[in-house]
């Protein structure tokens, strides 16, 4: 009988996709599994088992409801296997289901002063932070918290090799306006959760005209947040970092910053 291992849970979390962890918390009488049996359910399938049959089908159905819900993260299921499900077992089973959303991942393109101020704030907000900069002196891991992944590589080459996940966030804050525009051109077509660009309204207006002239979808460009960050009058890198973090938290909770 398939057993859900911690390695399986780690792999699911690393995939960046939400899943539901279902745990049998109590049993009585004759049941296919005992308390402690676990199963993980994703939109595509499941890992592990809580016994198969009608009870497992009901657990999967409840898990899929949690995966599609914007308001509910947990559910409890208690059934009599004979009376409620028509199973030949004569017992009762209870399960607790919890939706697990892996840490949101954000790519920060540009490792300058704003990135150095923003990265530790986002780590504290449970973001998985990746900083990308091809300049070795700025892509120095010593400038960032240990939890931050620093990639010393050309961001254009990286985006041509790796496709961001739909659940990813991205911030463009490089040292070069031409590079900023190129990165937005590469990132905008992806269905990212959030895409921000540090710059003025005038900068974005110029970028947008040129990007539309290159046949980029206007709807994709509408998703770019520029100027990025909550309007708090931020000036210094630390203040700009706070404003961007506030924008990301507002997006997480689906409120207007």
N, C-alpha and C positions, 0 to 999 in steps of 0.2 A: 504494500500500500504506500502510495507516494507521501513523503514527509516534507513539509516546508522547513527549509534550513535557513539559518541566519544569512548564509551566503546568497540564498535566493532573494531575501529581502534587500540585501545590499545591492544586488544587481538591478532589482526593480527601482530602487531609489536612484541609482546611477543613470538609469534610462531617462530620468526626467519626467516620467509619466505618472499621473496619480494612480493609486490602487487602493483597494479596500482589504484590510486585514480582518479576517473573521476567525474568532476563537471560540471553541466550545467551552463554556464556563461551568456547566453543570449537566449531569445526566442522572437518570433513574431508570431502573429496570433494564431490559435488554435493548442495547443501542449499538449501532455499527462502530462508533468511536467513543472514547471516554473524554472527560474534561481535559483540556490542554491541547486537543487536536486543533491545528490551524490550517488556514488556507488563504492565499492571496488571490484576489480577483482583479483583473484589469479589463479594459474595454475590449481586449482581443481574446482573452482566455483566462486561465487560472493555473496556479501552482499549488500543489498540495491537495489534500482532500479532507473533508469532515465526515466522510462515510459513504458518499455516493447516494444514488437513489433520490427519492422525493425530497428528503431533508436538504441534501446538498443543492438540489435544484432551487429550493426556496431561498437558501442562503445566497446563491448566485443572483437570483432575481432581486433580492433586497440590496445586494452590493451594487448592482448595476443602477438601481434607483439612486443610491448615494452618489455614484460617480456622475450622474447626470443632474444632480441637484445643486443649486447655488446656495441653498440655505441650510442644508442638513449635512452633518459630518459623521454622526453616530446613529446606530440603531440597535435595538435588542430584539431577539427572536426567541420565542418560547413555544414549543409545539409538543403535542401528544402524537407520537408517530402513527398510532392506529386511528384515533378519532379525527385528527386534523389532516393527516396525509394519506391514510389508507395503507400504510406500510405494515408488513407482517410482524415487524419487531413490536414488542409490547411496552416500550419505554417512553421516556420523555427526554428532550434535549433542549438546552438553552444555549444561545450563541450571542456574543457581543461583536458588533461590526463597527470598524472605525476607518474612515477615509484618511489616507495618508497622502499628503501633497509634498513631494520632494522639494528641497530648498530651491527657490527661484534662482536661476542663473543669469548673471549680467556680464556682458562683455564691455569693458571700458577700453576704447581705442584711443590711445594716447596716455602716456605715463607721467605727465607733468604735475604741476602743483595741485590742480583741482583733483586729479586722480588720486594723488597721495593723501589729500584731505578726505576724499569721499570714500575710499576703499574701507578704512576701518569703521566708518559709520555704517556702511552697508553690511559688513560682516556682523556687526552688532544687531542688525535687523534681519538676520538669518538669510542673507543672500549669499550664493556661491559666486565669488568675484574672480574674474579673469581679466588681467590687464595686459594689453598688447601694445608693444612699442618696439620699433626696429633700432632705436638708439640705445646702445648698451648701457650708457650712464643713467638713462631714465628707466630702463628695464632691469633695474637692480633689485632683487628680492629683498635686500636689506632696507629698502625704503618703504616696504609694505608689511602688514601683519603676516604672520606665518600662514594663516588660513587662506591668503590670497595667492592664486596661481598667476605667475608672471611669465609672459611669453615674449622672448627677445626674437622677434621675427617681423618681417614685412607684413602689415595687416592686409594689404591687397592680396598677396600670395596666400595668406591664411584663409581668406574668404573664398578664394577660388578652389582651395583644397577641401574646406570644411563648410558644411551648410548649417547655419544656426537652427536650433529646434524652434517649433512654433511657440513653445513656452518660454523661450529666451527673451531677455531684455538686452538692449544695446545702447551705449552712449558714445557718441563721437565727439572727442575733445582733443584733437591732435594739435601739433604746433604749426600746421600748414593748411591754409584754406583750400588749396587745390586737392590735397589729400582728403580733407573733410568731404569735399564734394564727391570725390571718387568713391569714398566709403559709403556715403548715403546712396549713391547710384547702385552699389553692390548690395546694400542691405535692404533698401526700400521694397524690392519685389518679394522679399521673404515675409511670410505672415507672422512677424514677431509679436510678442505680447506687448512690447513697448519699445519705441525707438526715439531717442533724444539727440539733439544737436546743440552744442553750446555755441551761441552766436546771437546776433541782433536780428530784428525783423528785416532790416535791409539786406543783411547777408543772406537770409533764407529766401527773400524775394528774388535775389539774383540767382541763387542756386536753382530755385524752382523753375525759373524761366529757361535756364540752360538744360535742366534735366527733362522738362517737358519737350523741349526741342529735340531731345534724343529719344523721344517716344516712350518715356516712362509713364506708366499708368497714373493719371492724376489722383485716383483713389488711393494708390499706394503712397503717394507723396502727402496726401491728407493725413496719414498716420504719423508723420514726422512731427515731433514736438520741438518747435524752435520759435522763440527762445524757450529753452527748457528750464524747468524748476518753478516752484511756487514763487509768486511775486512778493518778496519780502524786502526788496531793496538791496539785495545781496551785492557786495562789491569784492570782498577779499575771497581767496580760494576757499577758506573755511566756511564763509557765509554762503558761497555758491554751492558748496558741498551740502550744506544743510538744506538749501532750497531744492536741490535735485533729489535728495533723500525724501523730502516732504512730498514731492511730486510722485515718487515711486510708492510711498506708503499710501497716498490717496488713491493711486491706481489700483493697488492691492485690495483696498477696501471699497473700490468702486464709488468714490466720492469725488467731488470737484475740489481741487486744491485751492 
